[in-house]
Amino acid sequence: MLTYVYRCKNKGHTFEVVQSIKDDPLKTCPKCSSPVNRVIFPPIVMVKRDILERTDRGELNTNGDTDSTDDWKP
């Protein structure tokens, strides 16, 4: 079951409805019976990074810095 957010076109009421993905979208506002639009939100992406990261030289970087070019010489 997913939670969908709807917004009333006429008065701006916002409400959430738990629906199956197979259910048809709602067409009317439960408060005022005017037409509604489903509000689309961008997905939330969470990236978990480890504190120990490899540097460009293959050594372990244990201080959390991702910039490994401090002492690099061409």
PyMOL commands that set and color helices and strands:
alter all, ss='L'
color gray80, all
select strands_A, chain A and resi 2-8+14-19+36-39+53-54+60-61
alter strands_A, ss='S'
color yellow, strands_A
deselect
rebuild
show_as cartoon
